[in-house]
Amino acid sequence: MGDWFSQQLLDWYDRHGRKELPWHRDRSAYRVWVSEIMLQQTQVTTVIPYFERFMERFPSVHDLASAAREEVLGYWSGLGYYARARNLHAAAIEVVERFEGEFPQDPEQLQSLPGIGRSTAAAIAAQAFDQRAAILDGNAKRVLARYHGVEGWPGKTAVANELWDHAEEHTPHERIRDYTQAIMDLGAMVCTRRNPACASCPVRTGCIGYARNDPEAYPGRKPKKEKPEKTLWMLLIEDGEGRLLLEERPPTGIWGGLLSLPEADPALQPEEVPDHCESALGVETNMPDSLEPFRHTFSHYHLWIRPLRLSARRTISIQEHGRLRWLTREQALEAGLPAPIRGLIRQ
């Protein structure tokens, strides 16, 4: 069946595990894959409503592949880490074109698809196809690092390799679906990042982190770097019909492919912004009103957003700028917008 560790996890899962998650219903490779991508760096409770809306609109990989990327990003809006959505759409197209709409069962072939790494490929193989494949998502890393006392940050190759060895060692040959869900659930529900509930843990008697009375020391933290700060003017340009000017961002990079507000160089003085609007956007505006600046934090820097509100007097040549469009507030809020921009427009 498996070793003591896996047996304890499975016994615990039978009593306490999450067995009614939406992607467990009508289980398919497609539903498992979408859930796994959404769950990267995002908690289950946050993902569930997004997953259900996504499945309602894109019930099959064919539906997702044939959709416009902008619409896919709209259904992802608010989940963050938008490269996941772009990769999801690109991978759906590849599944349809390369694999005739059927997900490959081989983890190596799964890894050849955009946005699918080793652990995600293993999770799909295990959850969808009941194949023996070891996973190592954030929850599994934490459980295994504490249980085996693995020191160091898992972003380092040597530490990651040691954790993969333990993941392979404990993955049983039966009940693969249940085991992979069990180790994820244990990390999410018991072996939490802070204040783990060690008294409720089924494997505490063998856990080195528990024995050392310092489970939170594992896994090691990423070395801290001071995040740089950047500043941008964000332009809320409204025309006489109450529509806002929005700009489609480049396909890669921060907020790639989403609609956002036009930006201006922070070195510009507010009174210089109307000239920028005319030359760069093809719109004549009045002088701007400054709104309250606010900070949005990305994984690697802080962005200070300084909103300026402007009224468009006349549109000169916006039709020459294919990335620009006028939308009502309602249309804008239904589109794929970055969360801070959505909040700003709602205000």
C-alpha positions as CSV (number, residue, x, y, z in Angstrom):
1,M,0.0,0.0,0.0
2,G,2.6,2.5,1.0
3,D,4.8,3.7,3.9
4,W,3.6,4.8,7.3
5,F,3.6,8.5,6.3
6,S,1.2,7.9,3.3
7,Q,-1.0,5.5,5.3
8,Q,-1.4,8.1,8.1
9,L,-2.3,10.8,5.5
10,L,-4.8,8.6,3.8
11,D,-6.5,7.7,7.1
12,W,-6.6,11.3,8.1
13,Y,-8.0,12.2,4.6
14,D,-10.8,9.6,5.0
15,R,-11.9,11.4,8.2
16,H,-11.1,15.1,7.5
17,G,-10.2,15.6,3.8
18,R,-11.9,17.8,1.3
19,K,-13.9,15.5,-1.0
20,E,-16.5,17.8,-2.4
21,L,-14.5,20.4,-4.2
22,P,-16.1,21.6,-7.5
23,W,-13.3,20.0,-9.7
24,H,-14.0,16.6,-8.0
25,R,-17.5,16.6,-9.5
26,D,-17.6,15.4,-13.1
27,R,-13.9,14.9,-12.8
28,S,-12.0,15.3,-16.1
29,A,-8.5,16.3,-17.1
30,Y,-9.8,19.6,-18.3
31,R,-11.5,20.5,-15.0
32,V,-8.5,19.3,-12.9
33,W,-6.1,21.3,-15.1
34,V,-8.1,24.5,-14.8
35,S,-8.4,24.1,-11.0
36,E,-4.6,23.3,-10.7
37,I,-3.7,26.5,-12.6
38,M,-6.1,28.6,-10.6
39,L,-4.8,27.1,-7.3
40,Q,-1.2,28.2,-8.0
41,Q,-0.5,30.8,-5.4
42,T,-4.2,31.2,-4.7
43,Q,-6.4,29.7,-1.9
44,V,-9.2,27.2,-2.5
45,T,-11.9,29.5,-1.0
46,T,-10.8,32.3,-3.5
47,V,-10.7,29.9,-6.4
48,I,-14.1,28.2,-6.1
49,P,-16.3,31.0,-7.4
50,Y,-13.9,31.8,-10.2
51,F,-13.7,28.1,-11.2
52,E,-17.5,27.8,-11.3
53,R,-18.0,30.9,-13.4
54,F,-15.1,29.8,-15.7
55,M,-16.6,26.4,-16.2
56,E,-20.1,27.8,-16.9
57,R,-18.6,29.9,-19.7
58,F,-15.9,27.5,-20.9
59,P,-17.2,24.0,-20.2
60,S,-14.7,22.3,-22.4
61,V,-11.2,22.7,-23.7
62,H,-12.7,23.4,-27.2
63,D,-14.8,26.3,-25.8
64,L,-11.7,27.8,-24.1
65,A,-9.5,27.4,-27.2
66,S,-12.0,29.1,-29.5
67,A,-12.6,32.0,-27.1
68,A,-10.9,35.4,-27.5
69,R,-8.0,35.8,-25.1
70,E,-9.5,39.1,-23.9
71,E,-12.6,37.3,-22.8
72,V,-10.6,34.7,-21.0
73,L,-8.7,37.4,-19.2
74,G,-12.0,39.0,-18.3
75,Y,-13.1,35.8,-16.5
76,W,-9.7,35.7,-14.7
77,S,-9.8,39.3,-13.7
78,G,-9.2,39.6,-9.9
79,L,-7.4,36.3,-9.5
80,G,-4.0,37.9,-10.3
81,Y,-0.8,36.5,-11.8
82,Y,-2.4,36.9,-15.3
83,A,0.4,35.0,-17.1
84,R,-1.5,31.9,-15.8
85,A,-4.6,32.9,-17.8
86,R,-2.6,33.6,-20.9
87,N,-0.8,30.3,-20.6
88,L,-4.2,28.6,-19.9
89,H,-5.6,29.9,-23.2
90,A,-2.4,29.0,-25.2
91,A,-2.4,25.5,-23.7
92,A,-6.0,24.9,-24.6
93,I,-5.3,25.8,-28.2
94,E,-2.3,23.4,-28.2
95,V,-4.4,20.6,-26.7
96,V,-7.0,21.0,-29.5
97,E,-4.4,21.4,-32.2
98,R,-1.7,18.9,-31.1
99,F,-3.7,16.4,-29.2
100,E,-7.1,16.6,-30.9
101,G,-8.8,18.0,-27.8
102,E,-7.7,15.1,-25.5
103,F,-5.2,15.8,-22.7
104,P,-2.1,13.6,-22.8
105,Q,-1.8,11.3,-19.9
106,D,2.0,11.3,-19.9
107,P,3.4,13.9,-17.4
108,E,6.3,14.8,-19.7
109,Q,3.8,15.6,-22.5
110,L,1.7,17.6,-20.1
111,Q,4.8,19.6,-19.1
112,S,5.3,20.5,-22.8
113,L,2.1,22.7,-22.6
114,P,2.4,26.4,-21.6
115,G,2.1,27.0,-17.9
116,I,2.4,23.4,-16.7
117,G,5.4,22.6,-14.6
118,R,6.5,19.3,-13.0
119,S,4.2,19.4,-10.0
120,T,1.1,20.6,-12.0
121,A,1.7,17.9,-14.6
122,A,1.9,15.3,-11.8
123,A,-1.3,16.6,-10.2
124,I,-3.2,16.3,-13.4
125,A,-1.8,12.8,-14.1
126,A,-2.7,11.7,-10.5
127,Q,-6.1,13.5,-10.1
128,A,-7.4,13.0,-13.7
129,F,-5.8,9.7,-14.7
130,D,-5.0,8.1,-11.3
131,Q,-1.4,7.7,-12.3
132,R,1.4,7.4,-9.7
133,A,3.0,10.8,-9.9
134,A,4.6,12.8,-7.1
135,I,3.4,16.4,-6.5
136,L,5.3,19.2,-4.8
137,D,3.1,22.2,-4.6
138,G,3.5,24.8,-1.9
139,N,1.5,22.8,0.6
140,A,3.4,19.6,0.0
141,K,6.7,21.4,0.2
142,R,5.8,22.7,3.7
143,V,4.6,19.3,4.9
144,L,7.7,17.5,3.7
145,A,10.2,20.1,4.8
146,R,8.8,20.1,8.3
147,Y,8.4,16.3,8.5
148,H,12.0,15.6,7.3
149,G,13.6,18.8,8.7
150,V,14.7,19.9,5.3
151,E,16.5,23.2,5.8
152,G,16.9,26.0,3.3
153,W,14.7,27.8,0.8
154,P,13.0,25.5,-1.7
155,G,13.8,27.9,-4.5
156,K,17.4,26.6,-4.3
157,T,17.9,23.6,-6.6
158,A,19.6,21.4,-3.9
159,V,16.7,22.0,-1.4
160,A,14.1,21.4,-4.1
161,N,15.8,18.2,-5.2
162,E,15.8,16.9,-1.7
163,L,12.1,17.6,-1.3
164,W,11.3,15.9,-4.6
165,D,13.1,12.8,-3.4
166,H,10.9,12.8,-0.3
167,A,7.8,13.4,-2.4
168,E,8.7,10.4,-4.6
169,E,9.5,8.3,-1.6
170,H,6.1,8.8,0.1
171,T,3.8,8.6,-3.0
172,P,2.0,5.3,-2.7
173,H,1.1,3.0,-5.5
174,E,-2.6,2.9,-4.7
175,R,-5.2,5.6,-4.0
176,I,-3.1,8.2,-5.8
177,R,-5.9,10.7,-6.2
178,D,-6.7,10.6,-2.5
179,Y,-3.1,10.8,-1.5
180,T,-2.3,13.8,-3.6
181,Q,-5.4,15.6,-2.3
182,A,-4.5,14.5,1.3
183,I,-1.0,16.1,1.3
184,M,-2.4,19.3,-0.2
185,D,-5.3,19.4,2.3
186,L,-2.9,18.7,5.3
187,G,-0.8,21.6,4.2
188,A,-3.8,23.9,3.7
189,M,-5.8,22.9,6.8
190,V,-3.3,21.7,9.5
191,C,0.3,22.2,8.5
192,T,-0.3,25.9,7.8
193,R,2.4,28.5,7.2
194,R,1.7,30.2,10.5
195,N,0.4,28.6,13.8
196,P,0.2,25.0,12.4
197,A,-2.2,22.8,14.3
198,C,0.3,20.2,15.2
199,A,-2.0,18.6,17.8
200,S,-4.3,17.6,15.0
201,C,-1.5,16.4,12.7
202,P,-1.6,12.6,11.8
203,V,2.2,12.5,11.2
204,R,3.5,14.6,14.1
205,T,5.1,11.7,15.9
206,G,7.6,11.4,13.0
207,C,7.9,15.1,12.3
208,I,11.3,16.7,12.9
209,G,9.9,20.2,12.9
210,Y,7.5,19.2,15.6
211,A,10.2,17.3,17.6
212,R,12.4,20.5,17.5
213,N,9.4,22.6,18.7
214,D,9.9,24.9,15.7
215,P,7.9,23.8,12.7
216,E,7.6,27.3,11.4
217,A,11.4,27.3,10.7
218,Y,10.6,25.0,7.8
219,P,10.8,25.5,4.9
220,G,13.4,28.2,4.9
221,R,12.4,31.6,3.8
222,K,13.3,33.3,0.6
223,P,16.2,35.7,1.2
224,K,14.6,39.1,1.6
225,K,15.3,42.0,-0.8
226,E,14.0,45.5,-0.5
227,K,11.4,46.0,-3.1
228,P,12.0,49.0,-5.4
229,E,9.2,51.5,-5.9
230,K,7.9,52.9,-9.2
231,T,5.4,55.6,-9.9
232,L,3.0,56.1,-12.9
233,W,0.4,58.6,-13.9
234,M,-2.8,56.7,-14.6
235,L,-5.2,58.7,-16.8
236,L,-9.0,58.6,-16.3
237,I,-10.0,60.2,-19.6
238,E,-13.8,60.6,-20.0
239,D,-15.6,61.8,-23.1
240,G,-18.9,63.7,-23.4
241,E,-20.9,60.5,-23.4
242,G,-19.4,59.4,-20.1
243,R,-17.1,56.7,-21.7
244,L,-13.6,56.0,-20.4
245,L,-10.6,55.6,-22.6
246,L,-8.9,52.2,-22.1
247,E,-5.8,50.7,-23.6
248,E,-5.0,47.1,-24.2
249,R,-1.6,46.3,-22.6
250,P,1.1,44.4,-24.5
251,P,0.6,40.6,-24.4
252,T,3.5,39.9,-22.0
253,G,4.7,41.7,-18.8
254,I,2.7,43.1,-15.9
255,W,-1.1,42.8,-16.6
256,G,-0.3,41.4,-20.1
257,G,-3.2,41.4,-22.4
258,L,-5.6,43.2,-20.0
259,L,-7.4,46.4,-20.6
260,S,-6.0,49.2,-18.4
261,L,-6.0,53.0,-18.2
262,P,-3.5,54.8,-20.4
263,E,-0.3,55.8,-18.6
264,A,2.0,58.8,-18.6
265,D,5.6,59.3,-17.6
266,P,5.8,60.3,-13.9
267,A,8.4,62.9,-14.8
268,L,5.7,64.9,-16.5
269,Q,4.0,67.8,-14.6
270,P,0.2,67.5,-14.4
271,E,-0.1,70.6,-16.7
272,E,2.0,68.8,-19.3
273,V,-0.3,65.7,-19.4
274,P,-2.8,67.2,-21.9
275,D,0.0,67.6,-24.5
276,H,0.9,64.0,-23.9
277,C,-2.7,62.9,-24.4
278,E,-2.8,64.8,-27.7
279,S,0.5,63.5,-29.1
280,A,0.4,59.9,-27.7
281,L,-3.3,59.1,-27.6
282,G,-4.9,61.4,-30.2
283,V,-7.2,63.1,-27.7
284,E,-7.5,66.7,-26.7
285,T,-8.3,67.2,-23.0
286,N,-8.8,69.8,-20.4
287,M,-6.4,70.3,-17.5
288,P,-6.4,67.3,-15.2
289,D,-7.7,67.0,-11.6
290,S,-5.4,64.9,-9.3
291,L,-7.0,62.1,-7.4
292,E,-5.7,60.4,-4.3
293,P,-2.5,58.3,-5.1
294,F,-2.4,54.7,-3.9
295,R,0.2,51.9,-3.8
296,H,-0.2,48.4,-5.4
297,T,2.4,45.7,-4.6
298,F,3.6,43.2,-7.1
299,S,5.9,40.2,-6.3
300,H,9.0,42.2,-7.1
301,Y,8.2,45.9,-6.7
302,H,5.7,48.5,-5.4
303,L,3.8,50.6,-7.8
304,W,2.5,54.0,-6.8
305,I,-0.5,54.9,-9.0
306,R,-1.2,58.6,-9.3
307,P,-4.6,59.0,-11.0
308,L,-5.4,62.0,-13.0
309,R,-8.9,62.7,-14.2
310,L,-9.3,64.5,-17.5
311,S,-12.3,65.4,-19.8
312,A,-11.9,64.8,-23.5
313,R,-12.8,67.8,-25.6
314,R,-12.1,66.3,-29.0
315,T,-10.8,63.0,-30.3
316,I,-8.3,63.6,-33.1
317,S,-6.9,60.3,-34.3
318,I,-7.8,57.6,-31.8
319,Q,-8.7,55.3,-34.7
320,E,-5.0,55.1,-35.6
321,H,-4.2,53.6,-32.2
322,G,-5.5,50.0,-32.4
323,R,-5.0,49.3,-28.7
324,L,-7.3,52.1,-27.6
325,R,-11.1,52.0,-27.1
326,W,-13.9,54.0,-25.5
327,L,-16.0,51.9,-23.1
328,T,-18.7,52.8,-20.6
329,R,-18.0,52.1,-17.0
330,E,-20.3,49.1,-17.1
331,Q,-18.5,47.7,-20.2
332,A,-15.1,48.4,-18.6
333,L,-16.0,46.6,-15.4
334,E,-17.2,43.5,-17.4
335,A,-13.8,43.4,-19.3
336,G,-10.5,42.0,-18.1
337,L,-9.1,44.7,-15.9
338,P,-6.3,44.6,-13.3
339,A,-7.7,44.7,-9.8
340,P,-6.4,48.1,-8.8
341,I,-7.7,49.6,-12.0
342,R,-11.1,48.0,-11.5
343,G,-11.2,49.5,-8.0
344,L,-10.2,52.9,-9.3
345,I,-13.0,52.9,-11.9
346,R,-15.6,51.7,-9.4
347,Q,-14.7,54.7,-7.2
